[in-house]
Amino acid sequence: MTEYPYKKALDAVRYLMLTGGWWSEASMRKAVLKLTGTMYSGSGITARMRDLKQEYTIVKRPVFESRAFEYRIEKAKREQEAA
């Protein structure tokens, strides 16, 4: 039986977002599947990203010639308050 490093989607999404770079919902779904062993819906993944907005500033940008967006963490809210 395969052991996965994360059991919850929120933990996997947090880990991936903190690695840096831009993440589309589709690329995030595939990466979360590899980390948790569970395929989450696109709305489930974006809901976990919204959950992270309590702790982090998340920015989005449009994907060229698409209606989709990519997301990344800019910085922790604590860092913004200290600045």
MMTF fields as JSON, N, C-alpha, C and O atoms, coordinates in Angstrom:
{
  "mmtfVersion": "1.0.0",
  "mmtfProducer": "UNKNOWN",
  "numBonds": 331,
  "numAtoms": 332,
  "numGroups": 83,
  "numChains": 1,
  "numModels": 1,
  "chainsPerModel": [1],
  "groupsPerChain": [83],
  "chainIdList": ["A"],
  "bondAtomList": [4, 2, 8, 6, 12, 10, 16, 14, 20, 18, 24, 22, 28, 26, 32, 30, 36, 34, 40, 38, 44, 42, 48, 46, 52, 50, 56, 54, 60, 58, 64, 62, 68, 66, 72, 70, 76, 74, 80, 78, 84, 82, 88, 86, 92, 90, 96, 94, 100, 98, 104, 102, 108, 106, 112, 110, 116, 114, 120, 118, 124, 122, 128, 126, 132, 130, 136, 134, 140, 138, 144, 142, 148, 146, 152, 150, 156, 154, 160, 158, 164, 162, 168, 166, 172, 170, 176, 174, 180, 178, 184, 182, 188, 186, 192, 190, 196, 194, 200, 198, 204, 202, 208, 206, 212, 210, 216, 214, 220, 218, 224, 222, 228, 226, 232, 230, 236, 234, 240, 238, 244, 242, 248, 246, 252, 250, 256, 254, 260, 258, 264, 262, 268, 266, 272, 270, 276, 274, 280, 278, 284, 282, 288, 286, 292, 290, 296, 294, 300, 298, 304, 302, 308, 306, 312, 310, 316, 314, 320, 318, 324, 322, 328, 326],
  "bondOrderList": [1, 1, 1, 1, 1, 1, 1, 1, 1, 1, 1, 1, 1, 1, 1, 1, 1, 1, 1, 1, 1, 1, 1, 1, 1, 1, 1, 1, 1, 1, 1, 1, 1, 1, 1, 1, 1, 1, 1, 1, 1, 1, 1, 1, 1, 1, 1, 1, 1, 1, 1, 1, 1, 1, 1, 1, 1, 1, 1, 1, 1, 1, 1, 1, 1, 1, 1, 1, 1, 1, 1, 1, 1, 1, 1, 1, 1, 1, 1, 1, 1, 1],
  "groupList": [{"groupName": "MET", "atomNameList": ["N", "CA", "C", "O"], "elementList": ["N", "C", "C", "O"], "formalChargeList": [0, 0, 0, 0], "bondAtomList": [1, 0, 2, 1, 3, 2], "bondOrderList": [1, 1, 2], "singleLetterCode": "M", "chemCompType": "L-PEPTIDE LINKING"}, {"groupName": "THR", "atomNameList": ["N", "CA", "C", "O"], "elementList": ["N", "C", "C", "O"], "formalChargeList": [0, 0, 0, 0], "bondAtomList": [1, 0, 2, 1, 3, 2], "bondOrderList": [1, 1, 2], "singleLetterCode": "T", "chemCompType": "L-PEPTIDE LINKING"}, {"groupName": "GLU", "atomNameList": ["N", "CA", "C", "O"], "elementList": ["N", "C", "C", "O"], "formalChargeList": [0, 0, 0, 0], "bondAtomList": [1, 0, 2, 1, 3, 2], "bondOrderList": [1, 1, 2], "singleLetterCode": "E", "chemCompType": "L-PEPTIDE LINKING"}, {"groupName": "TYR", "atomNameList": ["N", "CA", "C", "O"], "elementList": ["N", "C", "C", "O"], "formalChargeList": [0, 0, 0, 0], "bondAtomList": [1, 0, 2, 1, 3, 2], "bondOrderList": [1, 1, 2], "singleLetterCode": "Y", "chemCompType": "L-PEPTIDE LINKING"}, {"groupName": "PRO", "atomNameList": ["N", "CA", "C", "O"], "elementList": ["N", "C", "C", "O"], "formalChargeList": [0, 0, 0, 0], "bondAtomList": [1, 0, 2, 1, 3, 2], "bondOrderList": [1, 1, 2], "singleLetterCode": "P", "chemCompType": "L-PEPTIDE LINKING"}, {"groupName": "LYS", "atomNameList": ["N", "CA", "C", "O"], "elementList": ["N", "C", "C", "O"], "formalChargeList": [0, 0, 0, 0], "bondAtomList": [1, 0, 2, 1, 3, 2], "bondOrderList": [1, 1, 2], "singleLetterCode": "K", "chemCompType": "L-PEPTIDE LINKING"}, {"groupName": "ALA", "atomNameList": ["N", "CA", "C", "O"], "elementList": ["N", "C", "C", "O"], "formalChargeList": [0, 0, 0, 0], "bondAtomList": [1, 0, 2, 1, 3, 2], "bondOrderList": [1, 1, 2], "singleLetterCode": "A", "chemCompType": "L-PEPTIDE LINKING"}, {"groupName": "LEU", "atomNameList": ["N", "CA", "C", "O"], "elementList": ["N", "C", "C", "O"], "formalChargeList": [0, 0, 0, 0], "bondAtomList": [1, 0, 2, 1, 3, 2], "bondOrderList": [1, 1, 2], "singleLetterCode": "L", "chemCompType": "L-PEPTIDE LINKING"}, {"groupName": "ASP", "atomNameList": ["N", "CA", "C", "O"], "elementList": ["N", "C", "C", "O"], "formalChargeList": [0, 0, 0, 0], "bondAtomList": [1, 0, 2, 1, 3, 2], "bondOrderList": [1, 1, 2], "singleLetterCode": "D", "chemCompType": "L-PEPTIDE LINKING"}, {"groupName": "VAL", "atomNameList": ["N", "CA", "C", "O"], "elementList": ["N", "C", "C", "O"], "formalChargeList": [0, 0, 0, 0], "bondAtomList": [1, 0, 2, 1, 3, 2], "bondOrderList": [1, 1, 2], "singleLetterCode": "V", "chemCompType": "L-PEPTIDE LINKING"}, {"groupName": "ARG", "atomNameList": ["N", "CA", "C", "O"], "elementList": ["N", "C", "C", "O"], "formalChargeList": [0, 0, 0, 0], "bondAtomList": [1, 0, 2, 1, 3, 2], "bondOrderList": [1, 1, 2], "singleLetterCode": "R", "chemCompType": "L-PEPTIDE LINKING"}, {"groupName": "GLY", "atomNameList": ["N", "CA", "C", "O"], "elementList": ["N", "C", "C", "O"], "formalChargeList": [0, 0, 0, 0], "bondAtomList": [1, 0, 2, 1, 3, 2], "bondOrderList": [1, 1, 2], "singleLetterCode": "G", "chemCompType": "PEPTIDE LINKING"}, {"groupName": "TRP", "atomNameList": ["N", "CA", "C", "O"], "elementList": ["N", "C", "C", "O"], "formalChargeList": [0, 0, 0, 0], "bondAtomList": [1, 0, 2, 1, 3, 2], "bondOrderList": [1, 1, 2], "singleLetterCode": "W", "chemCompType": "L-PEPTIDE LINKING"}, {"groupName": "SER", "atomNameList": ["N", "CA", "C", "O"], "elementList": ["N", "C", "C", "O"], "formalChargeList": [0, 0, 0, 0], "bondAtomList": [1, 0, 2, 1, 3, 2], "bondOrderList": [1, 1, 2], "singleLetterCode": "S", "chemCompType": "L-PEPTIDE LINKING"}, {"groupName": "ILE", "atomNameList": ["N", "CA", "C", "O"], "elementList": ["N", "C", "C", "O"], "formalChargeList": [0, 0, 0, 0], "bondAtomList": [1, 0, 2, 1, 3, 2], "bondOrderList": [1, 1, 2], "singleLetterCode": "I", "chemCompType": "L-PEPTIDE LINKING"}, {"groupName": "GLN", "atomNameList": ["N", "CA", "C", "O"], "elementList": ["N", "C", "C", "O"], "formalChargeList": [0, 0, 0, 0], "bondAtomList": [1, 0, 2, 1, 3, 2], "bondOrderList": [1, 1, 2], "singleLetterCode": "Q", "chemCompType": "L-PEPTIDE LINKING"}, {"groupName": "PHE", "atomNameList": ["N", "CA", "C", "O"], "elementList": ["N", "C", "C", "O"], "formalChargeList": [0, 0, 0, 0], "bondAtomList": [1, 0, 2, 1, 3, 2], "bondOrderList": [1, 1, 2], "singleLetterCode": "F", "chemCompType": "L-PEPTIDE LINKING"}],
  "groupTypeList": [0, 1, 2, 3, 4, 3, 5, 5, 6, 7, 8, 6, 9, 10, 3, 7, 0, 7, 1, 11, 11, 12, 12, 13, 2, 6, 13, 0, 10, 5, 6, 9, 7, 5, 7, 1, 11, 1, 0, 3, 13, 11, 13, 11, 14, 1, 6, 10, 0, 10, 8, 7, 5, 15, 2, 3, 1, 14, 9, 5, 10, 4, 9, 16, 2, 13, 10, 6, 16, 2, 3, 10, 14, 2, 5, 6, 5, 10, 2, 15, 2, 6, 6],
  "groupIdList": [1, 2, 3, 4, 5, 6, 7, 8, 9, 10, 11, 12, 13, 14, 15, 16, 17, 18, 19, 20, 21, 22, 23, 24, 25, 26, 27, 28, 29, 30, 31, 32, 33, 34, 35, 36, 37, 38, 39, 40, 41, 42, 43, 44, 45, 46, 47, 48, 49, 50, 51, 52, 53, 54, 55, 56, 57, 58, 59, 60, 61, 62, 63, 64, 65, 66, 67, 68, 69, 70, 71, 72, 73, 74, 75, 76, 77, 78, 79, 80, 81, 82, 83],
  "secStructList": [7, 7, 7, 7, 1, 7, 1, 1, 2, 2, 2, 2, 2, 2, 2, 2, 2, 2, 6, 7, 1, 7, 3, 3, 2, 2, 2, 2, 2, 2, 2, 2, 2, 2, 2, 2, 1, 7, 7, 7, 7, 2, 2, 2, 2, 2, 2, 2, 2, 2, 2, 2, 6, 6, 6, 3, 3, 3, 3, 3, 3, 3, 7, 6, 6, 1, 1, 7, 3, 3, 3, 3, 3, 3, 3, 3, 2, 2, 2, 2, 2, 2, 7],
  "xCoordList": [0.839, 0.0, 0.884, 1.872, 0.521, 1.307, 1.049, -0.1, 2.111, 2.019, 2.125, 3.047, 1.202, 1.217, 1.637, 1.254, 2.427, 2.932, 1.856, 2.05, 0.732, -0.326, -1.656, -1.943, -2.453, -3.778, -4.874, -5.94, -4.625, -5.639, -5.237, -4.061, -6.236, -5.987, -5.394, -4.501, -5.866, -5.365, -3.869, -3.142, -3.404, -1.973, -1.158, -0.085, -1.67, -0.967, -0.945, 0.085, -2.066, -2.133, -1.19, -0.482, -1.171, -0.267, 1.196, 1.973, 1.551, 2.913, 3.283, 4.349, 2.409, 2.694, 2.796, 3.697, 1.881, 1.9, 3.159, 3.694, 3.625, 4.814, 6.109, 7.16, 6.045, 7.241, 7.552, 8.628, 6.634, 6.831, 6.309, 5.821, 6.414, 5.935, 4.432, 3.724, 3.978, 2.567, 1.886, 2.458, 0.67, -0.088, -1.455, -2.208, -1.77, -3.132, -3.942, -3.385, -5.246, -6.106, -5.833, -5.803, -5.633, -5.385, -4.054, -3.988, -3.0, -1.697, -1.719, -1.064, -2.469, -2.59, -3.334, -2.955, -4.385, -5.143, -4.248, -4.299, -3.424, -2.53, -1.494, -1.209, -0.934, 0.086, -0.513, 0.116, -1.714, -2.38, -2.698, -2.592, -3.081, -3.324, -2.073, -2.153, -0.92, 0.329, 0.686, 1.283, 0.325, 0.68, -0.305, 0.077, -1.574, -2.592, -3.167, -3.715, -3.051, -3.661, -5.141, -5.81, -5.672, -7.095, -7.244, -6.557, -8.142, -8.419, -9.52, -10.664, -9.165, -10.139, -10.662, -9.98, -11.873, -12.465, -11.758, -11.084, -11.922, -11.358, -11.906, -11.175, -13.205, -13.8, -13.264, -13.147, -12.942, -12.351, -10.957, -10.594, -10.183, -8.83, -8.895, -8.168, -9.761, -9.851, -10.412, -10.081, -11.252, -11.738, -10.588, -10.538, -9.666, -8.503, -7.601, -7.015, -7.486, -6.718, -7.373, -6.684, -8.707, -9.409, -9.165, -9.028, -9.108, -8.813, -7.454, -7.28, -6.499, -5.151, -5.108, -4.148, -6.13, -6.151, -6.206, -5.891, -6.598, -6.598, -5.174, -4.924, -4.238, -2.845, -1.901, -0.89, -2.227, -1.307, -2.014, -3.233, -1.217, -1.726, -1.5, -0.366, -2.58, -2.502, -2.828, -3.855, -1.96, -2.181, -2.508, -2.105, -3.251, -3.586, -3.279, -3.275, -3.021, -2.795, -3.494, -3.608, -3.958, -4.618, -3.605, -2.453, -4.053, -3.239, -3.431, -4.559, -2.328, -2.373, -3.347, -3.303, -4.214, -5.212, -6.079, -6.36, -6.49, -7.329, -8.203, -7.918, -9.26, -10.097, -9.656, -10.276, -8.603, -8.11, -7.141, -6.694, -6.833, -5.889, -4.826, -5.021, -3.708, -2.659, -2.533, -2.776, -2.148, -2.095, -0.742, -0.075, -0.35, 0.841, 0.709, -0.061, 1.463, 1.485, 2.496, 3.641, 2.056, 2.971, 3.766, 4.996, 3.077, 3.745, 2.718, 1.512, 3.226, 2.356, 1.757, 2.405, 0.54, -0.121, 0.675, 0.713, 1.313, 2.111, 3.258, 3.585, 3.871, 4.967, 4.471, 5.184, 3.268, 2.727, 2.445, 2.707, 1.91, 1.587, 2.85, 2.831, 3.937, 5.186, 5.879, 6.637, 5.618, 6.282, 5.721, 6.18],
  "yCoordList": [-1.184, 0.0, 1.247, 1.319, 2.21, 3.433, 4.369, 4.588, 4.917, 5.922, 7.294, 7.545, 8.169, 9.518, 10.49, 10.32, 11.517, 12.428, 13.307, 13.793, 13.517, 14.373, 13.641, 12.916, 13.831, 13.208, 14.205, 13.803, 15.509, 16.533, 17.403, 17.703, 17.798, 18.656, 19.992, 20.508, 20.56, 21.861, 21.812, 22.731, 20.759, 20.629, 20.514, 21.106, 19.756, 19.582, 20.891, 21.248, 21.605, 22.88, 23.89, 24.613, 23.949, 24.856, 24.543, 25.443, 23.27, 22.857, 23.303, 23.882, 23.034, 23.371, 24.87, 25.343, 25.616, 27.074, 27.682, 28.661, 27.112, 27.649, 27.298, 27.861, 26.378, 26.062, 27.17, 27.179, 28.097, 29.209, 28.872, 27.768, 29.817, 29.609, 29.814, 29.993, 29.785, 29.987, 28.637, 27.728, 28.508, 27.263, 27.513, 28.366, 26.777, 26.793, 25.775, 24.926, 25.874, 24.913, 23.492, 22.548, 23.343, 22.01, 21.433, 20.264, 22.243, 21.731, 21.436, 20.503, 22.231, 21.996, 20.69, 19.936, 20.414, 19.168, 17.953, 17.006, 17.979, 16.852, 16.678, 15.554, 17.772, 17.697, 17.232, 16.456, 17.693, 17.255, 15.766, 15.062, 15.28, 13.844, 13.042, 12.014, 13.513, 12.798, 12.833, 11.888, 13.916, 14.059, 13.381, 12.956, 13.279, 12.734, 11.404, 10.66, 11.092, 9.878, 10.029, 9.049, 11.251, 11.514, 12.587, 13.607, 12.362, 13.36, 14.277, 13.856, 15.53, 16.524, 17.298, 17.42, 17.821, 18.629, 19.979, 20.393, 20.648, 21.98, 22.942, 23.773, 22.825, 23.714, 23.393, 24.285, 22.137, 21.769, 22.359, 22.809, 22.353, 22.917, 24.422, 24.966, 25.111, 26.566, 26.943, 28.003, 26.094, 26.352, 26.283, 27.078, 25.34, 25.258, 26.481, 26.963, 26.986, 28.211, 29.39, 30.234, 29.442, 30.507, 30.381, 31.389, 29.161, 28.96, 29.548, 30.083, 29.453, 29.972, 31.503, 32.081, 32.161, 33.628, 34.203, 35.376, 33.401, 33.863, 34.051, 34.913, 33.25, 33.287, 34.004, 34.561, 33.992, 34.474, 35.397, 35.344, 36.247, 37.039, 36.221, 35.882, 35.91, 35.114, 36.027, 36.706, 36.037, 36.85, 35.93, 34.767, 36.484, 35.681, 36.484, 37.715, 35.753, 36.38, 35.534, 34.318, 36.165, 35.385, 34.562, 34.961, 33.425, 32.578, 33.1, 33.327, 33.288, 33.847, 33.085, 31.857, 33.81, 33.265, 32.177, 31.152, 32.411, 31.446, 32.202, 33.353, 31.568, 32.173, 31.719, 32.084, 30.935, 30.401, 31.392, 32.355, 31.123, 31.939, 31.054, 29.851, 31.662, 31.015, 31.79, 32.996, 31.077, 31.664, 31.395, 30.406, 32.303, 32.076, 32.865, 33.822, 32.455, 33.172, 34.298, 34.089, 35.488, 36.627, 36.682, 36.739, 36.665, 36.599, 36.358, 36.496, 35.997, 35.74, 37.06, 38.101, 37.033, 38.238, 38.846, 40.068, 38.013, 38.525, 39.395, 40.412, 38.991, 39.765, 41.124, 42.119, 41.183, 42.434, 43.385, 44.584, 42.842, 43.68, 44.244, 45.363, 43.499, 43.946, 45.022, 45.84, 45.013, 45.956, 47.361, 48.258],
  "zCoordList": [0.0, 0.0, 0.0, 0.73, -0.814, -0.944, 0.23, 0.614, 0.794, 1.852, 1.202, 0.426, 1.511, 0.975, 2.067, 3.224, 1.714, 2.738, 3.384, 4.498, 2.705, 3.255, 3.211, 2.258, 4.229, 4.276, 3.911, 3.446, 4.116, 3.869, 2.687, 2.484, 1.917, 0.759, 1.188, 0.516, 2.285, 2.736, 3.006, 2.628, 3.652, 3.943, 2.651, 2.534, 1.694, 0.419, -0.37, -0.942, -0.408, -1.124, -0.467, -1.168, 0.845, 1.553, 1.198, 0.88, 1.256, 0.922, -0.496, -0.71, -1.453, -2.846, -3.057, -3.749, -2.466, -2.631, -2.016, -2.536, -0.926, -0.267, -0.996, -0.691, -1.954, -2.737, -3.728, -4.326, -3.91, -4.836, -6.21, -6.451, -7.098, -8.454, -8.575, -7.583, -9.787, -10.098, -10.288, -10.89, -9.778, -9.86, -10.476, -10.005, -11.516, -12.045, -11.248, -10.552, -11.359, -10.647, -11.15, -10.361, -12.465, -13.035, -12.55, -12.169, -12.563, -12.112, -10.615, -10.152, -9.866, -8.423, -8.158, -7.262, -8.926, -8.753, -8.95, -8.166, -10.003, -10.29, -9.19, -8.777, -8.717, -7.67, -6.345, -5.625, -6.016, -4.784, -4.862, -3.857, -6.025, -6.209, -5.868, -5.196, -6.333, -6.046, -4.564, -4.046, -3.88, -2.467, -1.513, -0.423, -1.924, -1.017, -1.472, -0.659, -2.764, -3.291, -3.569, -3.895, -3.446, -3.666, -4.734, -4.69, -5.699, -6.731, -6.222, -6.049, -5.985, -5.534, -6.728, -7.746, -6.605, -7.674, -7.747, -6.804, -8.866, -9.014, -7.977, -7.437, -7.699, -6.691, -5.299, -4.459, -5.052, -3.758, -3.587, -2.501, -4.662, -4.614, -4.418, -3.587, -5.174, -5.019, -3.65, -3.118, -3.077, -1.715, -0.712, 0.227, -0.903, -0.005, -0.184, 0.785, -1.418, -1.639, -0.917, -0.345, -0.948, -0.22, 1.273, 1.966, 1.775, 3.195, 3.557, 4.652, 2.65, 2.905, 2.93, 3.439, 2.393, 2.389, 3.806, 4.007, 4.776, 6.166, 6.672, 7.515, 6.162, 6.616, 5.659, 6.085, 4.366, 3.346, 2.369, 2.205, 1.722, 0.61, -0.653, -0.99, -1.341, -2.565, -3.736, -3.74, -4.713, -5.911, -7.072, -7.107, -8.025, -9.203, -10.451, -10.44, -11.53, -12.827, -13.884, -13.73, -14.949, -16.0, -16.783, -16.956, -17.245, -18.117, -19.539, -19.976, -20.256, -21.603, -22.499, -22.57, -23.173, -24.1, -23.469, -24.091, -22.244, -21.538, -20.556, -20.226, -20.091, -19.053, -17.674, -16.675, -17.609, -16.338, -15.686, -16.308, -14.42, -13.669, -13.038, -12.863, -12.702, -11.915, -10.615, -10.568, -9.556, -8.222, -7.577, -7.88, -6.676, -5.861, -4.571, -4.487, -3.577, -2.31, -2.423, -2.825, -2.062, -2.077, -0.786, -0.816, 0.351, 1.65, 2.742, 2.534, 3.903, 5.052, 5.527, 5.425, 6.038, 6.544, 7.693, 7.834, 8.518, 9.638, 9.136, 9.748, 8.015, 7.438, 6.955, 7.087, 6.402, 5.918, 7.079, 6.985, 8.173, 9.329, 9.966, 10.478, 9.946, 10.55, 9.695, 10.216, 8.401, 7.485, 7.579, 6.871]
}
